[in-house]
Amino acid sequence: MKFTIVKDPIPYLIIDECFSSDELNKIYQELEFIQPKLLGPERTGSARSEENEFKKNNTGVFLDELFRIREFSNILTFNRKFFTPEVFDNLLKCHPAYALIFNCNHDSTLMSYYEDSGHYKKHKDSTVITINSWFFKEPKNFSGGEFIFSDYNISIPVKNNSSVIFFSCYYHEVTPVRIIDKSVPCSGRFSSSMFVSQYPYHDNKEIPA
């Protein structure tokens, strides 16, 4: 893992090279299996506009619902590495308020897929901390799909096998994806969103490492 600490104007952590080559191969196998079966925005908790319209145009699934036993999913198994002392130490260097993660006891993972014209308008997440990770086939077969902190006009480079960790209260968005060669299957933009939160009725339960 390679860390980039950002403090101003908002604190967030970028991680490159999150997963090993072997882990990535197993992640892609899982993505290719689930991609044709992914669900629309009405089934994946999309934010809505004031007119009650979905803010996102993508497909996805909550992996925790798909794989009731975490060990059956490579993605849910490998993403435990985000709850390690190395990541925690770098988060605290961004801002001491990231110590809130130690009070959290629950996380869920939404895997989303953005194909041609896929996007997600300005929204925020109803959790404490969000961990977004990106995957796509190389060579990259799309343009757009940029991750932006909306209120600050900060664009985070969407690199394969990279992640950004941030406070969920910050508004963010995904610009429209444009597929270059539409004959290449499963070559759009995958995004894994881990929503880290606290269930009040499990006060002393820690996030499983």
SULRA-V799371 format. One record per backbone hydrogen bond with DSSP energy under -0.5 kcal/mol. NH is the residue of the N-H (numbers start at 1). CO is the residue of the C=O. E is the energy in kcal/mol with one decimal. If there is no record, write none. Layout:
# SULRA-V799371
[[NH & CO & E] [NH & CO & E]]
This chain:
# SULRA-V799371
[[2 & 16 & -2.5] [4 & 14 & -2.6] [6 & 12 & -2.2] [12 & 6 & -2.0] [13 & 165 & -2.2] [14 & 4 & -2.5] [15 & 163 & -2.6] [16 & 2 & -2.8] [17 & 161 & -0.6] [18 & 161 & -2.0] [24 & 20 & -2.8] [25 & 21 & -2.2] [26 & 22 & -1.7] [27 & 23 & -2.3] [28 & 24 & -2.8] [29 & 25 & -1.8] [30 & 26 & -1.6] [31 & 27 & -2.4] [32 & 28 & -2.7] [33 & 29 & -1.3] [34 & 30 & -2.2] [35 & 31 & -2.3] [37 & 34 & -1.7] [38 & 35 & -1.3] [39 & 60 & -2.7] [43 & 40 & -2.1] [44 & 41 & -1.1] [46 & 41 & -1.4] [49 & 53 & -2.6] [52 & 49 & -2.1] [55 & 47 & -2.6] [57 & 119 & -3.1] [59 & 113 & -1.9] [60 & 39 & -2.3] [61 & 111 & -1.8] [63 & 61 & -0.8] [63 & 109 & -2.2] [64 & 109 & -0.6] [65 & 62 & -1.3] [66 & 62 & -1.7] [67 & 63 & -3.2] [68 & 66 & -0.6] [70 & 68 & -0.7] [72 & 69 & -2.1] [73 & 70 & -2.1] [74 & 72 & -0.5] [77 & 73 & -1.4] [78 & 74 & -2.9] [79 & 75 & -2.1] [80 & 77 & -1.0] [81 & 78 & -1.7] [82 & 79 & -1.5] [83 & 80 & -2.1] [88 & 84 & -2.5] [89 & 85 & -2.9] [90 & 86 & -1.5] [91 & 87 & -2.3] [92 & 88 & -2.3] [93 & 89 & -1.1] [94 & 90 & -1.0] [94 & 91 & -0.8] [95 & 91 & -1.8] [98 & 95 & -2.0] [99 & 96 & -1.9] [100 & 97 & -2.0] [101 & 98 & -2.0] [102 & 99 & -1.8] [103 & 100 & -1.5] [104 & 101 & -0.8] [105 & 197 & -1.6] [106 & 197 & -1.9] [108 & 195 & -1.4] [110 & 108 & -0.5] [110 & 193 & -2.8] [111 & 61 & -2.7] [111 & 109 & -0.6] [112 & 110 & -0.6] [112 & 191 & -3.1] [113 & 59 & -3.0] [114 & 189 & -2.9] [115 & 113 & -0.6] [117 & 177 & -3.5] [118 & 115 & -2.5] [119 & 57 & -1.0] [120 & 174 & -2.1] [121 & 55 & -2.7] [123 & 172 & -2.0] [125 & 168 & -1.8] [127 & 125 & -1.0] [128 & 196 & -2.1] [129 & 196 & -1.8] [130 & 166 & -2.8] [131 & 194 & -2.2] [132 & 130 & -0.5] [132 & 164 & -2.6] [133 & 192 & -2.5] [134 & 162 & -2.4] [135 & 190 & -2.0] [141 & 187 & -0.5] [143 & 178 & -2.2] [145 & 176 & -1.0] [147 & 156 & -1.0] [148 & 146 & -0.5] [148 & 173 & -2.4] [149 & 154 & -2.8] [150 & 148 & -1.0] [150 & 171 & -0.8] [152 & 149 & -1.3] [153 & 149 & -1.0] [153 & 150 & -0.6] [154 & 149 & -1.5] [155 & 153 & -0.6] [156 & 147 & -3.2] [156 & 154 & -0.5] [157 & 155 & -0.5] [159 & 157 & -1.1] [161 & 134 & -2.2] [162 & 134 & -0.8] [162 & 159 & -1.1] [163 & 15 & -2.6] [164 & 132 & -2.3] [165 & 13 & -2.7] [166 & 130 & -2.2] [168 & 128 & -1.8] [170 & 167 & -1.8] [172 & 123 & -2.9] [173 & 148 & -1.9] [174 & 120 & -2.9] [175 & 146 & -2.0] [177 & 118 & -2.1] [178 & 143 & -2.5] [180 & 141 & -2.7] [182 & 180 & -0.6] [184 & 181 & -1.6] [185 & 183 & -0.7] [187 & 184 & -0.7] [189 & 114 & -2.4] [190 & 135 & -2.6] [190 & 188 & -0.6] [191 & 112 & -2.7] [192 & 133 & -2.9] [193 & 110 & -3.0] [193 & 191 & -0.6] [194 & 131 & -2.9] [194 & 192 & -0.6] [195 & 108 & -2.9] [195 & 193 & -0.6] [196 & 129 & -3.0] [196 & 194 & -0.7] [197 & 106 & -2.9] [197 & 195 & -0.5] [200 & 198 & -0.7] [202 & 199 & -2.3] [203 & 200 & -0.6] [205 & 202 & -1.5] [207 & 104 & -0.6]]
